[in-house]
Amino acid sequence: STVGAGTPFGDGWLTYLHVGNGGMCFVDSVELDELYQPLWVRERRLLPDTEGAGRHRGAPSLLVEFGPVGCDVQIGYVSDGCINAARGANGGGPAAPARQLARRRDGRIEALEACAQVTLADGETVLSYCCGGGGYGPPEGRDAERVAGDVAEGWITRERARDVYRVALAADGRVDAAATAALRESP
């Protein structure tokens, strides 16, 4: 999977694709995947606070967890961004790195390599975190209303808005202009 980086002109796109298909992407619904294949998708979601922060933020990471049902399965994969996560540009922040894990039947979580072929038994799952996209420009330069929108949409948490983007939000989610100005003026 890949994600878009922030640019001088806008936020990073959500460009999650299926790898290894030569650009011919087709992502089925989870229900179709489970119907046609002996697998169960436990979870597939975007992860807040994984974007590269910036005046224009990168896209967030994605988590997918799935495993076989009624059989063993071999999964081969290659993952970029495990060692060198996407970096920001022109003062933008880095994104969260990629990583892969296996959840064994006893609940134990085991780290997997960035490139491997693993066998999962019935009842085991693989957790795949793709890296986020790097940010562009200093995060405290992001428009405060856009930061409030990012929080409302679940891209980032209120804490990240305050600590990284230096935007204070009122209880109703609106920008607290005075508190934001104070945050952005302090070193």
N, C-alpha and C positions, 0 to 999 in steps of 0.2 A: 504494500500500500504506500501511497505517497500523499503528501499534503503540500499545500501552497504556502509560500513565504509571503510576508508583507512586502509591498513595493513602495516606491516613492508616490504612487498614485492611489493605492487602495490596500485593503486587507487581503490576506491570503485566502485563496479559494479552498473549499472542501473538494479535494480531488482524489478521494479514496477509490482506488481501482483494484482489480484483481490482477496480481502479478503473473508474469510468465505467459501472457497470451498475445504478445506481439501487438498490443494496442487494440485488440478486438475485445473490448470489455462487455461483459454482460453479467450483472450481479443479480441473481435471483432473489426473491424474497426468502426469508428464513424458512417460512412454511414450505415452499417448494423444495428448498435444499433438503429439509428433513423428510419430505415425502418421497423424493427420488433417491436419496442416499441413506445408508445406514448410519446417520449421525444425528446428534442433538446439539443445537446451538443454545448454550446456556445463557450467553449474554453478548450483545453487540451494541456499543454506545460510544458517544463522544465523551472525552474526559476534560472537565473544567481545569483551568489553571495550568494547562500543558502547552499553550501557545507561546510562541516567542513574543514577548511584550514589546510594544513599540507604538509610535504615532500611528502606524498602520500595523496591526498585529498579524502574526502568522496564524494559520489554521491550527486547531487543537488536535491532540492525539486521539486515536481510536483504539478501543479495547474490543477484541473478539475472543470469546472462549467457546470452544466446541470439542466434541469427542465422539467416538463411535458408540453405536448401540447394537448389542447382540453379536459383536465380532471384535477382532483386533484390526487396527488399521495402521498403515505406514504413512507418515506425513513427511514430505520433503519441502524445505523452504529455504529462502535466502532473505536476510533482513539487513537493510542499510540503516545507518543511524544509531547503532548500538554503542559503538566506540566514540564516534564523532557525531554528536547530534547536530541538527541544523543550527547554524550560528546566525545571529542577527547582523544587520548592516547599518552603518551610519548612526550608531548609538542604540540600535534595537537589541533586544535580549535574545538569548538562545532558547530553543524549544526543548521540551522533554525528550529524552532519548528513547529509542526503541528497545524492547526487550521481549524475550519469550520465556515462558515458564510451563512446567507440566504439573497438573494437579493429579496426584496418584490416588488410588482407591481409598487409602487410609487417611486422605486429607492432606498429606504432606505435599508441600510446594517445592519443586525442584527447578533450579535455573537451567536453562538450555542455552546452547551456543547460538551465535548469530546466523550460522549456516549449518544445517544438519538434516539428517533423516532420522526420525524417531518413530518408534512403535508405541502406540497407545492401546491398552487393553480396554475391553468393555468397562465402562464406568470411569475411565480416566479422561482428562481433558487437557487441551493445550490452551494457554492464555497468551495471546499475541497483542503486544502494545506497539503500534507504529509511532514513529517520532512525529512531533509537531513541526510546524513551519516556523522559521526564524522571523523575528520582528524587524521593522524598518523604522528608524528614527527613535529618539528618546521616548520612553513610555509616558513621562509626565507631559509630553507635548500632545498626547491624544486628546481630542475634544472630550470634555467632561460628559457631555450628553451621550456621546457614543459609548463611553465607559459605562454609564448607567444602563444603556441599552444592552451592553454585553452581559452585565450582571442579570438583568431581567430575563434575558434569553438563555442564561445558564452557561455562557462561554467561560466566564470567570466568576469567582466568588467576591463577596463584599470585601473580604480581607485583602484579596489581591488588588482590588480597585484602590483601596486605601494605601497599602504598603508599596505597591509597584507603580501604579498609575498615578498615585497621590490624588485620588478623588474621594471625597467624603460623601456618603449618601445618607439621607434622612431615613427615618423608619419606613416611610412609604416608598422608598427606592429612588426618589428624586434627588438631584444633585443639591447638596448643601453648598451654595456658592461661597459663603464666607469661610467655612471650614476647609473647602477645597483650596481657596486662595492661600490660606494659612499653611496648609500642607505643602503646596507648591512653592511657597516663598521660603520655607525653612530648608536648611542644608541637609 
